[in-house]
Amino acid sequence: MPKLVVTGAQTQCTMGMAPSTLIAIPKGPPVLGNYVPAATIMDNIPVANVVPFGMCQSIANPVVAAATAAASGVLTPMPCIPATPMPWAPGATKTMIYGTPALHQSCKLNCLWAGVISITNPGQTNIDVA
């Protein structure tokens, strides 16, 4: 079974140049996993939940595209600002937190700038979710 994801989980974007961490923001009294807030599939808000990944190297990102055009077509990474309007997927099928599927280590989050964000370390190793 996959592990429950909690605040402090390590994340990585395929278009980012640095790892990052996830911040779960409880929607009520926090549900804890090993003494830290557990995450749900709705913890997808850029900067608040999904912390930037250093520099972005996706040409689909308008800022990167503009910098690359200004550099005569040489790929020019720019600071990452995630664009993640959809929830993490697929989410737990049975484990709910305030009616929302819990986030587990196999979930992915798509960025509008063509990156796919994955969880490289769930932040805890004791709690499985279904």
N, C-alpha and C positions, 0 to 999 in steps of 0.2 A: 504494500500500500504506500501511496505517496505521503510525504511528511507535510504537516501544517506549516504554513509560512507565517512568520511573525515580524514585528518591527525589528529592523536591523538586518534582515535577510539581504544577501548579496545578489545583485542583478547585473546583467550585461546586455548591451544592445549590439546587434550585428553591425550597425553603422557608427557606434560610439567608439571612442579610442581609450576609454577608461572604465573600470567597473564602478558600480554605484551601490547604494543601499535603498531599501524600500522602507517607507514610513507608513504604518497602519494608523488610521485615524478612527477611533471607535465612534460608533453612531449612538452610543448609550454608555452605560457603565461598561468598562472594557472587559471583554472576554480574553482571558490570559492564556498563553501557551508558554509554559516555563517562565512565568512571572513577567512577561512582556505582552503587549497587545497583539492579538491574532488578527490577520489580514483577511479581507474578503475580495471577491472579484471586482468590487467597486472601488477598491483602493488603486485607482488608475489616474488620479488627477496629476497633471504635470506639475513638477516642482514640489507640491504639497505631499504627494505620495511617491511619485516617480522622480527621483532626484536626477539631474542631468549627468550624462556620461562623458564628461570632459569635452572633447571636440567631436563634431559630427562630420562624417566624410561622405554623406549621401548627396549626390547631385540632385536628388528630388527635393532636398531642402532648399527653399528659395534663397536663403542667405548664403549657403554654400555655392549654389548655382551662380549667384551674382559675383561672389568673390572669385570663383573659377573663371567666369567670363572676363573679369577685370584683369586676371593674370594670364590672358591669352590662351585659355583652355587648360591650363595646368591646375589639376585638382587642388583646391585650397580649402582645407577643413576650417570650420568656424565653430564657435561655442554651441554646444548642444542645448536645445530647449525642446524637450520631448513634446510631441503632439499625439496624445493618446485619448481620443474621444470614446473609444469602445472599451468595455470591460475586459478583464483578463479572461481567457478561455482555456479549457472548458469549465473549470471550477469543480468543486466537490459536488457529488450527486446526492449525498445523504447528509453531510455535515453542514449545518446552517448556522450563521451568526446573525441574529436579529432578522431572520427570514431571507438572508442573502447567502449564496453558496460561499463556503470557506475557500480561501486561496491555498492551493497546494503546489508543491515544487515542480510539477510537470506542466503547469499553466504557462501560456505565452501571452504577450501583449504586443499588438501591432502598433507601430508608430506611422503616422501619415507620411513621414519622410522615408519610407521603405525599410525601416529597421524592424527587427523582431527582437523583443525583449524577453529574456528568459531568466529563470531563477537559478543561480549557480550554487547557492547555499541557503536553505530555508530559514536559518537563524536558530533552529533548535533541532534536536535529533530524537526526541522521545515520543512525540505525538503524531500518530498516523491519522489520516482522514479518509473517509469513503465517499 
